[in-house]
Amino acid sequence: MLTLSTPPKRILVIHVARFGDTLLTGVAIRALKQAYPDAEIDFLGHPKRYDIIRGLPELAHVGAISKKSAAFKGWCGKLFGRKPYDLAVIWGHDAAIHCYAERVATHLVVQQIKDEPTTNRYALPGTKYLKCPPIRRCRWLIGCSLSLSVA
């Protein structure tokens, strides 16, 4: 379990996946908001699917990200030594998106990168890598890594 010294003020949720998986992310976002009611939660998803999550009242901002665009995002904060997010929760196997999240977040909870060992060159001290079954991805990742109740 990832233990944060203070509740996160800004949380980034990234889920670059198919339509149904993106919809299921809503359950996890609600659990995050219940656990951290004062946190501002942003969502980045697949460019063709992120709009389906836009209507959730728990979200402050919704946008698109892909493995190609991830390589160009998040560098300004890194250059100035700031990370805009206290926590990033990421589903997916793409290393470029994981690297982006590490540039913008202090702590990460991520599904393990495909073909990468549990501890790897992408890991930060606050990073928790998890293997989880695809069907229960959202519920399992949030529930196990942050000890939140996800109904």
C-alpha positions, -999 to 999 in steps of 0.1 A, spaced: 0 0 0 12 35 -8 11 57 22 11 95 17 23 118 45 -4 143 36 -36 140 16 -30 148 -21 -43 182 -32 -40 174 -69 -45 139 -85 -40 129 -121 -58 99 -134 -45 85 -167 -63 57 -186 -55 52 -222 -78 23 -231 -109 11 -249 -143 26 -245 -156 2 -218 -124 4 -197 -125 42 -198 -161 41 -186 -151 19 -157 -126 45 -146 -155 66 -133 -159 42 -104 -123 46 -94 -125 84 -98 -155 85 -74 -136 65 -49 -106 88 -51 -129 118 -46 -146 102 -16 -113 94 0 -98 129 -8 -127 153 -10 -106 184 -11 -84 171 -39 -86 184 -75 -87 155 -99 -77 157 -135 -82 130 -161 -62 122 -193 -74 95 -217 -72 82 -252 -77 111 -277 -108 93 -292 -124 84 -259 -116 109 -232 -149 128 -239 -170 100 -224 -156 108 -189 -160 145 -192 -194 147 -175 -182 134 -141 -186 161 -114 -156 148 -96 -132 160 -123 -117 194 -126 -101 190 -160 -103 163 -188 -79 160 -217 -62 137 -241 -29 119 -240 -13 93 -262 21 76 -262 32 100 -289 20 132 -272 32 120 -237 68 124 -249 63 161 -253 42 168 -222 53 177 -187 88 191 -193 82 227 -181 75 216 -145 105 193 -146 127 222 -158 115 244 -130 117 217 -103 79 216 -98 55 187 -100 19 198 -103 4 166 -90 8 149 -56 -5 116 -70 -9 100 -104 -30 68 -109 -22 52 -142 -37 22 -161 -19 9 -191 14 -6 -202 29 23 -221 63 34 -209 60 69 -225 29 76 -205 45 63 -173 75 86 -179 52 116 -184 35 108 -151 68 107 -133 76 141 -147 44 156 -133 36 137 -101 53 131 -68 38 97 -61 26 71 -87 3 41 -86 6 23 -119 -1 -9 -135 32 -26 -143 48 -16 -175 46 -44 -201 78 -65 -202 94 -45 -174 105 -59 -141 87 -47 -109 116 -24 -100 129 -7 -131 144 24 -145 111 42 -144 106 38 -107 105 68 -83 106 64 -45 69 68 -42 60 45 -72 40 14 -66 39 -10 -95 11 -36 -95 0 -65 -116 -37 -66 -118 -63 -86 -138 -76 -67 -168 -113 -71 -161 -111 -57 -126 -84 -32 -133 -100 0 -119 -114 -15 -88 -84 -36 -79 -58 -9 -86 -75 17 -64 -86 -7 -37 -53 -25 -32 -28 3 -37 -45 31 -18 -68 10 5 -99 27 -7 -133 12 -9 -145 10 -45 -181 -1 -49 
